[in-house]
Amino acid sequence: MKLSQFDFTLPEDLLAQYPLDSRDDSKLMVIHKDTGKVEHRLFKDVLDYFEEGDCMIMNNTKVFPARLFGFKEKTGAKIEVFLLRELNSTVRLWDVLVDPARKIRVGNKLYFGEDGFLVAEVVDNTTSRGRTIRFLFDGDDDEFRSILMSLGNTPLPKYIKRDPEATDKERYQTLYAKEEGAVAAPTAGLHFSREILKRMELNGVDRAEITLHVGIGTFDRIEVEDLSKHKMDAEYIKIGADAVQLVNTAKTNGKRVCAVGTTCLRATETAVSAEGLLKPMEGWTNLFIHPPYDFTIADSLITNFHIPKSSLIIMVAAFLGYEKTMEVYQEAIENNYRFYSYGDSMIII
C-alpha cells in the first residue's frame, strides 16, 4: 500500500491538548469486525465486551522525564535535549535529539540545571538532529539518575502546544506503569482508571503485562511512499513467562485476547511461536505492521485515534481493514472524537 492512502483532513481543534478530568470518561468507539457495526460509548463501558477468562495484554512501560533544557558553553544559547536511550551506564553515554541541531557540534559542552551544575559533552553526530552525549558526573549511579529525573520534563508530544504542567507527570502515565524506559506513553492504557482495573479483577478478566519501551521512532514521519520500504527504529521488548501463560490459556480456551494499544500488538506479533502461540522474549523489535498482515495473537484491539500518515493508523488498518479504518476515522471526526495521546479511544472486536 501507499503512504498517501492514509492521508485525511484532521481539524486541528480535535488534537487533544489536555486529558479529561477522569481517565475513563473518554469516548469509546466500538467497531464489530464481523458485522461492521459501530457503537458510540464511553470508555467506562469497555468491560461490557469482556467476560471471565478473557485476557487483556497491557504494556507496563514507564515514561521517564526525557526532555531537558539547558544552554551551550561560551555562547549561552538555549538548547533542548531529548533523551532517547542510554547506551552505556558506566560512562553515562546517551543517544539524544537536540534542538536547534545546527548549533550543536561534536566537542561542545552543554550545561543543565541551576548554574549549569550538570554537564554533558557531545561526542558524536548520529542523524541531522541526533547526537551522542556523555554526562560528566562523578557521583554514583543513583545520585546521577535522581538528578537527571529531577531536571527532566514530561515528554509531551510536540503537537501539544503548551508547557508540561504538574498534572501531566501523573496523567501522561498509565496507572500500571512499572518498567522505566519509554519516551512516550502507551496511550491506549491512559484510559484505564483504578475502578476499571478493579472491575477487571473482580470479573475474572486476566491482565497480561508485557513491556515495550516506546521510542521516538514510533512517531517519526514516514518518508517513503511505498510502505514496504519503511524501516522502523528498534524498540526494547520483554515478554515474561507469566504473561505468556495468561495469553496462551485464553487463546487455547477460545477466549478473547485484547491488545491494549499498538505497542502490545507489535510486541506480541514479534514473539510468535511455531505453534502460533505467544512465547517469552527479551530483545528488540523493528517490526513495521502494514496491510496486508495476518495477526496471530490478539483478536481485539484497544487504541486511540491517530494522526494522518502515521505508522499507528497504518497498523490499525492492518488489523481492521483499510476501507473500514478510513470510514470510522471520518465518523470519529464528524462526532468530534479527540485525537492522539490525550484523546478518545476505540475498541475493535
Residue, then its C-alpha position, 0 to 999 in steps of 0.5 A: m500500500k501507499l503512504s498517501q492512502f492514509d492521508f485525511t483532513l484532521p481539524e486541528d481543534l480535535l488534537a487533544q491538548y489536555p486529558l479529561d478530568s477522569r481517565d475513563d470518561s473518554k469516548l469509546m468507539v466500538i467497531h464489530k469486525d464481523t458485522g461492521k457495526v459501530e457503537h458510540r460509548l464511553f470508555k467506562d463501558v469497555l468491560d461490557y465486551f469482556e467476560e471471565g477468562d478473557c485476557m487483556i495484554m497491557n504494556n507496563t512501560k514507564v515514561f521517564p522525564a526525557r526532555l531537558f533544557g539547558f544552554k551551550e558553553k561560551t555562547g549561552a544559547k538555549i538548547e533542548v535535549f531529548l533523551l532517547r536511550e542510554l547506551n552505556s551506564t558506566v560512562r553515562l553515554w546517551d543517544v539524544l535529539v537536540d534542538p536547534a541541531r545546527k548549533i550543536r557540534v561534536g566537542n561542545k559542552l552543554y550545561f543543565g540545571e541551576d548554574g549549569f551544575l550538570v554537564a554533558e559533552v557531545v561526542d558524536n553526530t548520529t542523524s541531522r538532529g541526533r547526537t551522542i552525549r556523555f554526562l560528566f558526573d562523578g557521583d554514583d549511579d543513583e545520585f546521577r539518575s535522581i538528578l537527571m529525573s529531577l531536571g527532566n520534563t514530561p515528554l509531551p508530544k510536540y503537537i501539544k502546544r503548551d508547557p508540561e504542567a504538574t498534572d501531566k507527570e501523573r496523567y501522561q502515565t498509565l496507572y500500571a506503569k512499572e518498567e522505566g524506559a519509554v519516551a512516550a506513553p502507551t496511550a491506549g492504557l491512559h484510559f484505564s482508571r483504578e475502578i476499571l482495573k478493579r472491575m477487571e479483577l473482580n470479573g475474572v478478566d486476566r491482565a497480561e503485562i508485557t513491556l515495550h519501551v516506546g521510542i521516538g521512532t514510533f512517531d517519526r514521519i514516514e518518508v517513503e511512499d511505498l510502505s514496504k520500504h519503511k524501516m522502523d527504529a528498534e524498540y526494547i521488548k520483554i515478554g515474561a513467562d507469566a504473561v505468556q501463560l495468561v495469553n496462551t490459556a485464553k487463546t487455547n480456551g477460545k477466549r478473547v485476547c485484547a491488545v491494549g494499544t499498538t505497542c502490545l500488538r507489535a510486541t506480541e506479533t514479534a514473539v510468535s511461536a511455531e505453534g502460533l502461540l505467544k512465547p517469552m522474549e527479551g530483545w528488540t523489535n523493528l517490526f513495521i505492521h502494514p496491510p496486508y498482515d495476518f495477526t496471530i495473537a490478539d483478536s481485539l484491539i484497544t487504541n486511540f485515534h491517530i494522526p494522518k500518515s502515521s505508522l499507528i493508523i497504518m497498523v490499525a488498518a492492518f488489523l481492521g481493514y483499510e476501507k473500514t479504518m478510513e470510514v470510522y476515522q471520518e465518523a470519529i471526526e464528524n462526532n468530534y472524537r479527540f485525537y492522539s495521546y490525550g484523546d478518545s479511544m476505540i475498541i475493535i472486536 
